[in-house]
Amino acid sequence: MAIERPSAEQLQVLASRLHMHLTTEQAREYLVLMQGSFDAYDLIDDAPDEVPRTPITPGTRKPKWPARGKEN
């Protein structure tokens, strides 16, 4: 499900809450700039939620020298 894009008017209201003034044209231009970020969020949202289980296998120790004393 795609994230809900704000309208230019909603963006202006949000900007005013942050003590910023955006004209309608500026809000529209800003939405165009934000489109790439929206698309990236959609791509992540479309990805599967499940994480594949990684099989745990015993590793093989291949030291450069044999372990001695306390190292063993």
PDB file of N, H, CA, C and O in Angstrom:
ATOM      1  N   MET A   1       0.846  -1.173   0.000  1.00  0.00           N
ATOM      2  CA  MET A   1       0.000   0.000   0.000  1.00  0.00           C
ATOM      3  C   MET A   1       0.896   1.242   0.000  1.00  0.00           C
ATOM      4  O   MET A   1       1.799   1.365   0.827  1.00  0.00           O
ATOM      5  N   ALA A   2       0.646   2.121  -0.897  1.00  0.00           N
ATOM      6  H   ALA A   2      -0.088   2.021  -1.569  1.00  0.00           H
ATOM      7  CA  ALA A   2       1.442   3.341  -1.034  1.00  0.00           C
ATOM      8  C   ALA A   2       1.159   4.287   0.130  1.00  0.00           C
ATOM      9  O   ALA A   2       0.063   4.301   0.690  1.00  0.00           O
ATOM     10  N   ILE A   3       2.174   5.075   0.477  1.00  0.00           N
ATOM     11  H   ILE A   3       3.064   5.063   0.022  1.00  0.00           H
ATOM     12  CA  ILE A   3       1.939   6.069   1.524  1.00  0.00           C
ATOM     13  C   ILE A   3       1.070   7.177   0.943  1.00  0.00           C
ATOM     14  O   ILE A   3       1.093   7.443  -0.258  1.00  0.00           O
ATOM     15  N   GLU A   4       0.320   7.802   1.803  1.00  0.00           N
ATOM     16  H   GLU A   4       0.302   7.586   2.779  1.00  0.00           H
ATOM     17  CA  GLU A   4      -0.585   8.863   1.360  1.00  0.00           C
ATOM     18  C   GLU A   4       0.213  10.138   1.128  1.00  0.00           C
ATOM     19  O   GLU A   4       0.892  10.640   2.024  1.00  0.00           O
ATOM     20  N   ARG A   5       0.116  10.643  -0.082  1.00  0.00           N
ATOM     21  H   ARG A   5      -0.435  10.235  -0.809  1.00  0.00           H
ATOM     22  CA  ARG A   5       0.812  11.887  -0.420  1.00  0.00           C
ATOM     23  C   ARG A   5      -0.004  13.074   0.085  1.00  0.00           C
ATOM     24  O   ARG A   5      -1.227  13.090  -0.049  1.00  0.00           O
ATOM     25  N   PRO A   6       0.672  14.069   0.669  1.00  0.00           N
ATOM     26  CA  PRO A   6      -0.075  15.252   1.091  1.00  0.00           C
ATOM     27  C   PRO A   6      -0.429  16.114  -0.120  1.00  0.00           C
ATOM     28  O   PRO A   6       0.254  16.089  -1.144  1.00  0.00           O
ATOM     29  N   SER A   7      -1.479  16.852   0.019  1.00  0.00           N
ATOM     30  H   SER A   7      -2.034  16.873   0.850  1.00  0.00           H
ATOM     31  CA  SER A   7      -1.831  17.814  -1.026  1.00  0.00           C
ATOM     32  C   SER A   7      -1.013  19.079  -0.790  1.00  0.00           C
ATOM     33  O   SER A   7      -0.380  19.236   0.254  1.00  0.00           O
ATOM     34  N   ALA A   8      -1.034  19.970  -1.761  1.00  0.00           N
ATOM     35  H   ALA A   8      -1.549  19.842  -2.609  1.00  0.00           H
ATOM     36  CA  ALA A   8      -0.320  21.239  -1.607  1.00  0.00           C
ATOM     37  C   ALA A   8      -0.890  22.024  -0.424  1.00  0.00           C
ATOM     38  O   ALA A   8      -0.149  22.681   0.307  1.00  0.00           O
ATOM     39  N   GLU A   9      -2.199  21.953  -0.243  1.00  0.00           N
ATOM     40  H   GLU A   9      -2.801  21.420  -0.837  1.00  0.00           H
ATOM     41  CA  GLU A   9      -2.834  22.665   0.867  1.00  0.00           C
ATOM     42  C   GLU A   9      -2.399  22.078   2.211  1.00  0.00           C
ATOM     43  O   GLU A   9      -2.127  22.818   3.156  1.00  0.00           O
ATOM     44  N   GLN A  10      -2.333  20.744   2.294  1.00  0.00           N
ATOM     45  H   GLN A  10      -2.554  20.143   1.526  1.00  0.00           H
ATOM     46  CA  GLN A  10      -1.888  20.108   3.535  1.00  0.00           C
ATOM     47  C   GLN A  10      -0.440  20.481   3.844  1.00  0.00           C
ATOM     48  O   GLN A  10      -0.076  20.692   5.001  1.00  0.00           O
ATOM     49  N   LEU A  11       0.367  20.560   2.812  1.00  0.00           N
ATOM     50  H   LEU A  11       0.072  20.389   1.872  1.00  0.00           H
ATOM     51  CA  LEU A  11       1.763  20.942   2.992  1.00  0.00           C
ATOM     52  C   LEU A  11       1.869  22.384   3.490  1.00  0.00           C
ATOM     53  O   LEU A  11       2.723  22.691   4.322  1.00  0.00           O
ATOM     54  N   GLN A  12       1.015  23.257   2.992  1.00  0.00           N
ATOM     55  H   GLN A  12       0.322  23.007   2.317  1.00  0.00           H
ATOM     56  CA  GLN A  12       1.013  24.647   3.451  1.00  0.00           C
ATOM     57  C   GLN A  12       0.609  24.734   4.926  1.00  0.00           C
ATOM     58  O   GLN A  12       1.179  25.521   5.682  1.00  0.00           O
ATOM     59  N   VAL A  13      -0.367  23.931   5.327  1.00  0.00           N
ATOM     60  H   VAL A  13      -0.830  23.292   4.713  1.00  0.00           H
ATOM     61  CA  VAL A  13      -0.793  23.927   6.732  1.00  0.00           C
ATOM     62  C   VAL A  13       0.348  23.446   7.620  1.00  0.00           C
ATOM     63  O   VAL A  13       0.618  24.036   8.666  1.00  0.00           O
ATOM     64  N   LEU A  14       1.012  22.385   7.207  1.00  0.00           N
ATOM     65  H   LEU A  14       0.793  21.905   6.357  1.00  0.00           H
ATOM     66  CA  LEU A  14       2.145  21.869   7.973  1.00  0.00           C
ATOM     67  C   LEU A  14       3.262  22.906   8.058  1.00  0.00           C
ATOM     68  O   LEU A  14       3.857  23.101   9.118  1.00  0.00           O
ATOM     69  N   ALA A  15       3.538  23.562   6.950  1.00  0.00           N
ATOM     70  H   ALA A  15       3.055  23.404   6.089  1.00  0.00           H
ATOM     71  CA  ALA A  15       4.579  24.594   6.941  1.00  0.00           C
ATOM     72  C   ALA A  15       4.220  25.727   7.900  1.00  0.00           C
ATOM     73  O   ALA A  15       5.090  26.239   8.605  1.00  0.00           O
ATOM     74  N   SER A  16       2.956  26.118   7.931  1.00  0.00           N
ATOM     75  H   SER A  16       2.250  25.702   7.359  1.00  0.00           H
ATOM     76  CA  SER A  16       2.558  27.211   8.828  1.00  0.00           C
ATOM     77  C   SER A  16       2.705  26.799  10.289  1.00  0.00           C
ATOM     78  O   SER A  16       3.012  27.638  11.137  1.00  0.00           O
ATOM     79  N   ARG A  17       2.489  25.515  10.598  1.00  0.00           N
ATOM     80  H   ARG A  17       2.240  24.834   9.909  1.00  0.00           H
ATOM     81  CA  ARG A  17       2.703  25.037  11.969  1.00  0.00           C
ATOM     82  C   ARG A  17       4.179  25.147  12.367  1.00  0.00           C
ATOM     83  O   ARG A  17       4.508  25.257  13.548  1.00  0.00           O
ATOM     84  N   LEU A  18       5.049  25.115  11.373  1.00  0.00           N
ATOM     85  H   LEU A  18       4.782  25.025  10.414  1.00  0.00           H
ATOM     86  CA  LEU A  18       6.487  25.241  11.616  1.00  0.00           C
ATOM     87  C   LEU A  18       6.964  26.679  11.415  1.00  0.00           C
ATOM     88  O   LEU A  18       8.161  26.940  11.303  1.00  0.00           O
ATOM     89  N   HIS A  19       5.995  27.614  11.371  1.00  0.00           N
ATOM     90  H   HIS A  19       5.022  27.401  11.462  1.00  0.00           H
ATOM     91  CA  HIS A  19       6.268  29.049  11.217  1.00  0.00           C
ATOM     92  C   HIS A  19       6.979  29.350   9.900  1.00  0.00           C
ATOM     93  O   HIS A  19       7.871  30.196   9.835  1.00  0.00           O
ATOM     94  N   MET A  20       6.563  28.636   8.853  1.00  0.00           N
ATOM     95  H   MET A  20       5.838  27.949   8.906  1.00  0.00           H
ATOM     96  CA  MET A  20       7.086  28.868   7.506  1.00  0.00           C
ATOM     97  C   MET A  20       5.913  29.260   6.617  1.00  0.00           C
ATOM     98  O   MET A  20       4.777  28.856   6.863  1.00  0.00           O
ATOM     99  N   HIS A  21       6.190  30.036   5.598  1.00  0.00           N
ATOM    100  H   HIS A  21       7.113  30.364   5.398  1.00  0.00           H
ATOM    101  CA  HIS A  21       5.139  30.414   4.653  1.00  0.00           C
ATOM    102  C   HIS A  21       5.487  29.848   3.282  1.00  0.00           C
ATOM    103  O   HIS A  21       6.550  30.135   2.730  1.00  0.00           O
ATOM    104  N   LEU A  22       4.582  29.045   2.741  1.00  0.00           N
ATOM    105  H   LEU A  22       3.719  28.812   3.189  1.00  0.00           H
ATOM    106  CA  LEU A  22       4.737  28.513   1.387  1.00  0.00           C
ATOM    107  C   LEU A  22       3.556  28.973   0.551  1.00  0.00           C
ATOM    108  O   LEU A  22       2.405  28.852   0.969  1.00  0.00           O
ATOM    109  N   THR A  23       3.842  29.495  -0.617  1.00  0.00           N
ATOM    110  H   THR A  23       4.777  29.594  -0.957  1.00  0.00           H
ATOM    111  CA  THR A  23       2.756  29.789  -1.545  1.00  0.00           C
ATOM    112  C   THR A  23       2.274  28.462  -2.123  1.00  0.00           C
ATOM    113  O   THR A  23       2.933  27.434  -1.961  1.00  0.00           O
ATOM    114  N   THR A  24       1.146  28.484  -2.783  1.00  0.00           N
ATOM    115  H   THR A  24       0.611  29.319  -2.914  1.00  0.00           H
ATOM    116  CA  THR A  24       0.629  27.264  -3.401  1.00  0.00           C
ATOM    117  C   THR A  24       1.611  26.737  -4.433  1.00  0.00           C
ATOM    118  O   THR A  24       1.822  25.528  -4.533  1.00  0.00           O
ATOM    119  N   GLU A  25       2.208  27.633  -5.196  1.00  0.00           N
ATOM    120  H   GLU A  25       2.036  28.615  -5.114  1.00  0.00           H
ATOM    121  CA  GLU A  25       3.189  27.218  -6.207  1.00  0.00           C
ATOM    122  C   GLU A  25       4.421  26.591  -5.554  1.00  0.00           C
ATOM    123  O   GLU A  25       4.929  25.579  -6.037  1.00  0.00           O
ATOM    124  N   GLN A  26       4.901  27.182  -4.465  1.00  0.00           N
ATOM    125  H   GLN A  26       4.488  28.004  -4.073  1.00  0.00           H
ATOM    126  CA  GLN A  26       6.055  26.613  -3.761  1.00  0.00           C
ATOM    127  C   GLN A  26       5.724  25.229  -3.194  1.00  0.00           C
ATOM    128  O   GLN A  26       6.549  24.316  -3.246  1.00  0.00           O
ATOM    129  N   ALA A  27       4.527  25.085  -2.660  1.00  0.00           N
ATOM    130  H   ALA A  27       3.857  25.826  -2.617  1.00  0.00           H
ATOM    131  CA  ALA A  27       4.112  23.788  -2.115  1.00  0.00           C
ATOM    132  C   ALA A  27       4.065  22.742  -3.225  1.00  0.00           C
ATOM    133  O   ALA A  27       4.493  21.605  -3.021  1.00  0.00           O
ATOM    134  N   ARG A  28       3.557  23.109  -4.380  1.00  0.00           N
ATOM    135  H   ARG A  28       3.209  24.032  -4.546  1.00  0.00           H
ATOM    136  CA  ARG A  28       3.509  22.168  -5.513  1.00  0.00           C
ATOM    137  C   ARG A  28       4.920  21.780  -5.961  1.00  0.00           C
ATOM    138  O   ARG A  28       5.187  20.612  -6.241  1.00  0.00           O
ATOM    139  N   GLU A  29       5.814  22.757  -6.026  1.00  0.00           N
ATOM    140  H   GLU A  29       5.597  23.707  -5.799  1.00  0.00           H
ATOM    141  CA  GLU A  29       7.200  22.474  -6.410  1.00  0.00           C
ATOM    142  C   GLU A  29       7.867  21.559  -5.385  1.00  0.00           C
ATOM    143  O   GLU A  29       8.615  20.651  -5.747  1.00  0.00           O
ATOM    144  N   TYR A  30       7.594  21.801  -4.115  1.00  0.00           N
ATOM    145  H   TYR A  30       6.986  22.539  -3.820  1.00  0.00           H
ATOM    146  CA  TYR A  30       8.180  20.972  -3.061  1.00  0.00           C
ATOM    147  C   TYR A  30       7.661  19.536  -3.151  1.00  0.00           C
ATOM    148  O   TYR A  30       8.413  18.588  -2.926  1.00  0.00           O
ATOM    149  N   LEU A  31       6.391  19.377  -3.477  1.00  0.00           N
ATOM    150  H   LEU A  31       5.780  20.147  -3.660  1.00  0.00           H
ATOM    151  CA  LEU A  31       5.830  18.031  -3.640  1.00  0.00           C
ATOM    152  C   LEU A  31       6.508  17.290  -4.790  1.00  0.00           C
ATOM    153  O   LEU A  31       6.729  16.082  -4.710  1.00  0.00           O
ATOM    154  N   VAL A  32       6.837  18.010  -5.853  1.00  0.00           N
ATOM    155  H   VAL A  32       6.658  18.991  -5.918  1.00  0.00           H
ATOM    156  CA  VAL A  32       7.556  17.390  -6.974  1.00  0.00           C
ATOM    157  C   VAL A  32       8.927  16.912  -6.494  1.00  0.00           C
ATOM    158  O   VAL A  32       9.362  15.818  -6.853  1.00  0.00           O
ATOM    159  N   LEU A  33       9.603  17.721  -5.690  1.00  0.00           N
ATOM    160  H   LEU A  33       9.250  18.610  -5.398  1.00  0.00           H
ATOM    161  CA  LEU A  33      10.914  17.341  -5.158  1.00  0.00           C
ATOM    162  C   LEU A  33      10.817  16.144  -4.209  1.00  0.00           C
ATOM    163  O   LEU A  33      11.739  15.331  -4.139  1.00  0.00           O
ATOM    164  N   MET A  34       9.714  16.035  -3.486  1.00  0.00           N
ATOM    165  H   MET A  34       8.965  16.695  -3.543  1.00  0.00           H
ATOM    166  CA  MET A  34       9.525  14.950  -2.528  1.00  0.00           C
ATOM    167  C   MET A  34       9.115  13.637  -3.192  1.00  0.00           C
ATOM    168  O   MET A  34       9.156  12.588  -2.549  1.00  0.00           O
ATOM    169  N   GLN A  35       8.725  13.674  -4.456  1.00  0.00           N
ATOM    170  H   GLN A  35       8.692  14.526  -4.978  1.00  0.00           H
ATOM    171  CA  GLN A  35       8.209  12.489  -5.132  1.00  0.00           C
ATOM    172  C   GLN A  35       9.204  11.324  -5.104  1.00  0.00           C
ATOM    173  O   GLN A  35       8.793  10.176  -4.931  1.00  0.00           O
ATOM    174  N   GLY A  36      10.482  11.589  -5.268  1.00  0.00           N
ATOM    175  H   GLY A  36      10.816  12.521  -5.409  1.00  0.00           H
ATOM    176  CA  GLY A  36      11.488  10.528  -5.225  1.00  0.00           C
ATOM    177  C   GLY A  36      11.513   9.818  -3.875  1.00  0.00           C
ATOM    178  O   GLY A  36      11.655   8.596  -3.815  1.00  0.00           O
ATOM    179  N   SER A  37      11.375  10.581  -2.798  1.00  0.00           N
ATOM    180  H   SER A  37      11.260  11.573  -2.848  1.00  0.00           H
ATOM    181  CA  SER A  37      11.330   9.980  -1.457  1.00  0.00           C
ATOM    182  C   SER A  37      10.064   9.160  -1.277  1.00  0.00           C
ATOM    183  O   SER A  37      10.098   8.077  -0.692  1.00  0.00           O
ATOM    184  N   PHE A  38       8.945   9.674  -1.779  1.00  0.00           N
ATOM    185  H   PHE A  38       8.918  10.553  -2.254  1.00  0.00           H
ATOM    186  CA  PHE A  38       7.697   8.908  -1.702  1.00  0.00           C
ATOM    187  C   PHE A  38       7.834   7.583  -2.444  1.00  0.00           C
ATOM    188  O   PHE A  38       7.404   6.540  -1.949  1.00  0.00           O
ATOM    189  N   ASP A  39       8.432   7.628  -3.630  1.00  0.00           N
ATOM    190  H   ASP A  39       8.781   8.475  -4.032  1.00  0.00           H
ATOM    191  CA  ASP A  39       8.617   6.408  -4.420  1.00  0.00           C
ATOM    192  C   ASP A  39       9.510   5.408  -3.695  1.00  0.00           C
ATOM    193  O   ASP A  39       9.268   4.203  -3.752  1.00  0.00           O
ATOM    194  N   ALA A  40      10.543   5.904  -3.015  1.00  0.00           N
ATOM    195  H   ALA A  40      10.740   6.884  -2.969  1.00  0.00           H
ATOM    196  CA  ALA A  40      11.439   5.016  -2.267  1.00  0.00           C
ATOM    197  C   ALA A  40      10.690   4.340  -1.120  1.00  0.00           C
ATOM    198  O   ALA A  40      10.878   3.148  -0.876  1.00  0.00           O
ATOM    199  N   TYR A  41       9.847   5.089  -0.416  1.00  0.00           N
ATOM    200  H   TYR A  41       9.695   6.057  -0.614  1.00  0.00           H
ATOM    201  CA  TYR A  41       9.049   4.495   0.655  1.00  0.00           C
ATOM    202  C   TYR A  41       8.089   3.445   0.098  1.00  0.00           C
ATOM    203  O   TYR A  41       7.879   2.406   0.723  1.00  0.00           O
ATOM    204  N   ASP A  42       7.511   3.707  -1.065  1.00  0.00           N
ATOM    205  H   ASP A  42       7.682   4.551  -1.573  1.00  0.00           H
ATOM    206  CA  ASP A  42       6.619   2.723  -1.684  1.00  0.00           C
ATOM    207  C   ASP A  42       7.370   1.439  -2.010  1.00  0.00           C
ATOM    208  O   ASP A  42       6.843   0.344  -1.818  1.00  0.00           O
ATOM    209  N   LEU A  43       8.587   1.569  -2.496  1.00  0.00           N
ATOM    210  H   LEU A  43       9.015   2.459  -2.652  1.00  0.00           H
ATOM    211  CA  LEU A  43       9.401   0.404  -2.825  1.00  0.00           C
ATOM    212  C   LEU A  43       9.666  -0.434  -1.575  1.00  0.00           C
ATOM    213  O   LEU A  43       9.559  -1.659  -1.613  1.00  0.00           O
ATOM    214  N   ILE A  44      10.008   0.219  -0.481  1.00  0.00           N
ATOM    215  H   ILE A  44      10.096   1.215  -0.451  1.00  0.00           H
ATOM    216  CA  ILE A  44      10.243  -0.492   0.779  1.00  0.00           C
ATOM    217  C   ILE A  44       8.953  -1.120   1.277  1.00  0.00           C
ATOM    218  O   ILE A  44       8.956  -2.252   1.761  1.00  0.00           O
ATOM    219  N   ASP A  45       7.861  -0.397   1.164  1.00  0.00           N
ATOM    220  H   ASP A  45       7.858   0.523   0.771  1.00  0.00           H
ATOM    221  CA  ASP A  45       6.577  -0.905   1.636  1.00  0.00           C
ATOM    222  C   ASP A  45       6.132  -2.123   0.836  1.00  0.00           C
ATOM    223  O   ASP A  45       5.456  -2.998   1.377  1.00  0.00           O
ATOM    224  N   ASP A  46       6.496  -2.195  -0.430  1.00  0.00           N
ATOM    225  H   ASP A  46       7.045  -1.484  -0.869  1.00  0.00           H
ATOM    226  CA  ASP A  46       6.118  -3.329  -1.273  1.00  0.00           C
ATOM    227  C   ASP A  46       6.978  -4.565  -1.027  1.00  0.00           C
ATOM    228  O   ASP A  46       6.625  -5.656  -1.474  1.00  0.00           O
ATOM    229  N   ALA A  47       8.096  -4.412  -0.326  1.00  0.00           N
ATOM    230  H   ALA A  47       8.383  -3.526   0.037  1.00  0.00           H
ATOM    231  CA  ALA A  47       8.987  -5.544  -0.057  1.00  0.00           C
ATOM    232  C   ALA A  47       8.309  -6.505   0.920  1.00  0.00           C
ATOM    233  O   ALA A  47       7.494  -6.084   1.741  1.00  0.00           O
ATOM    234  N   PRO A  48       8.645  -7.793   0.833  1.00  0.00           N
ATOM    235  CA  PRO A  48       8.033  -8.756   1.757  1.00  0.00           C
ATOM    236  C   PRO A  48       8.442  -8.468   3.204  1.00  0.00           C
ATOM    237  O   PRO A  48       9.562  -8.031   3.469  1.00  0.00           O
ATOM    238  N   ASP A  49       7.520  -8.720   4.129  1.00  0.00           N
ATOM    239  H   ASP A  49       6.611  -9.075   3.914  1.00  0.00           H
ATOM    240  CA  ASP A  49       7.777  -8.449   5.536  1.00  0.00           C
ATOM    241  C   ASP A  49       8.549  -9.567   6.227  1.00  0.00           C
ATOM    242  O   ASP A  49       9.272  -9.320   7.193  1.00  0.00           O
ATOM    243  N   GLU A  50       8.400 -10.785   5.742  1.00  0.00           N
ATOM    244  H   GLU A  50       7.813 -10.986   4.958  1.00  0.00           H
ATOM    245  CA  GLU A  50       9.054 -11.895   6.429  1.00  0.00           C
ATOM    246  C   GLU A  50      10.558 -11.907   6.150  1.00  0.00           C
ATOM    247  O   GLU A  50      11.009 -11.559   5.058  1.00  0.00           O
ATOM    248  N   VAL A  51      11.302 -12.308   7.147  1.00  0.00           N
ATOM    249  H   VAL A  51      10.936 -12.590   8.033  1.00  0.00           H
ATOM    250  CA  VAL A  51      12.753 -12.408   7.029  1.00  0.00           C
ATOM    251  C   VAL A  51      13.086 -13.887   6.881  1.00  0.00           C
ATOM    252  O   VAL A  51      12.698 -14.690   7.729  1.00  0.00           O
ATOM    253  N   PRO A  52      13.795 -14.262   5.820  1.00  0.00           N
ATOM    254  CA  PRO A  52      14.106 -15.681   5.658  1.00  0.00           C
ATOM    255  C   PRO A  52      15.020 -16.164   6.774  1.00  0.00           C
ATOM    256  O   PRO A  52      15.938 -15.463   7.198  1.00  0.00           O
ATOM    257  N   ARG A  53      14.748 -17.373   7.237  1.00  0.00           N
ATOM    258  H   ARG A  53      14.001 -17.943   6.892  1.00  0.00           H
ATOM    259  CA  ARG A  53      15.559 -17.957   8.306  1.00  0.00           C
ATOM    260  C   ARG A  53      16.885 -18.421   7.723  1.00  0.00           C
ATOM    261  O   ARG A  53      16.918 -19.145   6.728  1.00  0.00           O
ATOM    262  N   THR A  54      17.961 -18.003   8.342  1.00  0.00           N
ATOM    263  H   THR A  54      17.934 -17.415   9.150  1.00  0.00           H
ATOM    264  CA  THR A  54      19.290 -18.399   7.906  1.00  0.00           C
ATOM    265  C   THR A  54      19.677 -19.667   8.653  1.00  0.00           C
ATOM    266  O   THR A  54      19.655 -19.687   9.884  1.00  0.00           O
ATOM    267  N   PRO A  55      20.031 -20.720   7.933  1.00  0.00           N
ATOM    268  CA  PRO A  55      20.423 -21.942   8.635  1.00  0.00           C
ATOM    269  C   PRO A  55      21.724 -21.719   9.405  1.00  0.00           C
ATOM    270  O   PRO A  55      22.672 -21.115   8.901  1.00  0.00           O
ATOM    271  N   ILE A  56      21.741 -22.214  10.619  1.00  0.00           N
ATOM    272  H   ILE A  56      20.971 -22.704  11.028  1.00  0.00           H
ATOM    273  CA  ILE A  56      22.929 -22.076  11.450  1.00  0.00           C
ATOM    274  C   ILE A  56      23.732 -23.367  11.321  1.00  0.00           C
ATOM    275  O   ILE A  56      23.263 -24.444  11.690  1.00  0.00           O
ATOM    276  N   THR A  57      24.924 -23.244  10.804  1.00  0.00           N
ATOM    277  H   THR A  57      25.305 -22.370  10.504  1.00  0.00           H
ATOM    278  CA  THR A  57      25.784 -24.411  10.637  1.00  0.00           C
ATOM    279  C   THR A  57      27.062 -24.192  11.428  1.00  0.00           C
ATOM    280  O   THR A  57      27.517 -23.060  11.590  1.00  0.00           O
ATOM    281  N   PRO A  58      27.635 -25.275  11.916  1.00  0.00           N
ATOM    282  CA  PRO A  58      28.883 -25.103  12.660  1.00  0.00           C
ATOM    283  C   PRO A  58      29.992 -24.621  11.739  1.00  0.00           C
ATOM    284  O   PRO A  58      30.121 -25.084  10.606  1.00  0.00           O
ATOM    285  N   GLY A  59      30.774 -23.706  12.229  1.00  0.00           N
ATOM    286  H   GLY A  59      30.669 -23.330  13.149  1.00  0.00           H
ATOM    287  CA  GLY A  59      31.884 -23.187  11.438  1.00  0.00           C
ATOM    288  C   GLY A  59      33.117 -24.060  11.587  1.00  0.00           C
ATOM    289  O   GLY A  59      33.219 -24.858  12.519  1.00  0.00           O
ATOM    290  N   THR A  60      34.021 -23.908  10.691  1.00  0.00           N
ATOM    291  H   THR A  60      33.939 -23.259   9.934  1.00  0.00           H
ATOM    292  CA  THR A  60      35.277 -24.640  10.740  1.00  0.00           C
ATOM    293  C   THR A  60      36.374 -23.660  11.105  1.00  0.00           C
ATOM    294  O   THR A  60      36.552 -22.631  10.454  1.00  0.00           O
ATOM    295  N   ARG A  61      37.101 -23.993  12.148  1.00  0.00           N
ATOM    296  H   ARG A  61      36.957 -24.829  12.677  1.00  0.00           H
ATOM    297  CA  ARG A  61      38.177 -23.112  12.602  1.00  0.00           C
ATOM    298  C   ARG A  61      39.426 -23.426  11.797  1.00  0.00           C
ATOM    299  O   ARG A  61      39.898 -24.563  11.782  1.00  0.00           O
ATOM    300  N   LYS A  62      39.948 -22.431  11.140  1.00  0.00           N
ATOM    301  H   LYS A  62      39.564 -21.508  11.152  1.00  0.00           H
ATOM    302  CA  LYS A  62      41.174 -22.590  10.369  1.00  0.00           C
ATOM    303  C   LYS A  62      42.173 -21.535  10.835  1.00  0.00           C
ATOM    304  O   LYS A  62      42.382 -20.526  10.162  1.00  0.00           O
ATOM    305  N   PRO A  63      42.786 -21.777  11.991  1.00  0.00           N
ATOM    306  CA  PRO A  63      43.724 -20.776  12.499  1.00  0.00           C
ATOM    307  C   PRO A  63      45.016 -20.767  11.698  1.00  0.00           C
ATOM    308  O   PRO A  63      45.351 -21.738  11.021  1.00  0.00           O
ATOM    309  N   LYS A  64      45.730 -19.662  11.786  1.00  0.00           N
ATOM    310  H   LYS A  64      45.458 -18.872  12.337  1.00  0.00           H
ATOM    311  CA  LYS A  64      47.017 -19.553  11.109  1.00  0.00           C
ATOM    312  C   LYS A  64      48.086 -20.327  11.868  1.00  0.00           C
ATOM    313  O   LYS A  64      49.111 -20.700  11.297  1.00  0.00           O
ATOM    314  N   TRP A  65      47.852 -20.566  13.139  1.00  0.00           N
ATOM    315  H   TRP A  65      47.019 -20.263  13.603  1.00  0.00           H
ATOM    316  CA  TRP A  65      48.792 -21.336  13.962  1.00  0.00           C
ATOM    317  C   TRP A  65      47.973 -22.197  14.913  1.00  0.00           C
ATOM    318  O   TRP A  65      46.824 -21.861  15.200  1.00  0.00           O
ATOM    319  N   PRO A  66      48.516 -23.270  15.396  1.00  0.00           N
ATOM    320  CA  PRO A  66      47.765 -24.120  16.320  1.00  0.00           C
ATOM    321  C   PRO A  66      47.583 -23.424  17.671  1.00  0.00           C
ATOM    322  O   PRO A  66      48.483 -22.735  18.150  1.00  0.00           O
ATOM    323  N   ALA A  67      46.417 -23.611  18.273  1.00  0.00           N
ATOM    324  H   ALA A  67      45.686 -24.171  17.884  1.00  0.00           H
ATOM    325  CA  ALA A  67      46.148 -23.037  19.589  1.00  0.00           C
ATOM    326  C   ALA A  67      46.955 -23.781  20.640  1.00  0.00           C
ATOM    327  O   ALA A  67      47.056 -25.007  20.605  1.00  0.00           O
ATOM    328  N   ARG A  68      47.528 -23.035  21.574  1.00  0.00           N
ATOM    329  H   ARG A  68      47.446 -22.038  21.602  1.00  0.00           H
ATOM    330  CA  ARG A  68      48.348 -23.639  22.620  1.00  0.00           C
ATOM    331  C   ARG A  68      47.937 -23.088  23.979  1.00  0.00           C
ATOM    332  O   ARG A  68      47.504 -21.941  24.094  1.00  0.00           O
ATOM    333  N   GLY A  69      48.073 -23.891  24.968  1.00  0.00           N
ATOM    334  H   GLY A  69      48.425 -24.822  24.875  1.00  0.00           H
ATOM    335  CA  GLY A  69      47.840 -23.478  26.349  1.00  0.00           C
ATOM    336  C   GLY A  69      46.491 -22.824  26.561  1.00  0.00           C
ATOM    337  O   GLY A  69      45.454 -23.427  26.283  1.00  0.00           O
ATOM    338  N   LYS A  70      46.495 -21.578  27.059  1.00  0.00           N
ATOM    339  H   LYS A  70      47.337 -21.088  27.285  1.00  0.00           H
ATOM    340  CA  LYS A  70      45.257 -20.861  27.372  1.00  0.00           C
ATOM    341  C   LYS A  70      44.447 -20.525  26.122  1.00  0.00           C
ATOM    342  O   LYS A  70      43.234 -20.331  26.203  1.00  0.00           O
ATOM    343  N   GLU A  71      45.103 -20.457  24.981  1.00  0.00           N
ATOM    344  H   GLU A  71      46.088 -20.614  24.915  1.00  0.00           H
ATOM    345  CA  GLU A  71      44.385 -20.150  23.740  1.00  0.00           C
ATOM    346  C   GLU A  71      43.432 -21.274  23.352  1.00  0.00           C
ATOM    347  O   GLU A  71      42.421 -21.041  22.690  1.00  0.00           O
ATOM    348  N   ASN A  72      43.767 -22.505  23.773  1.00  0.00           N
ATOM    349  H   ASN A  72      44.589 -22.694  24.311  1.00  0.00           H
ATOM    350  CA  ASN A  72      42.982 -23.656  23.358  1.00  0.00           C
ATOM    351  C   ASN A  72      41.721 -23.710  24.133  1.00  0.00           C
ATOM    352  O   ASN A  72      40.911 -24.615  23.932  1.00  0.00           O
TER     353      ASN A  72
END
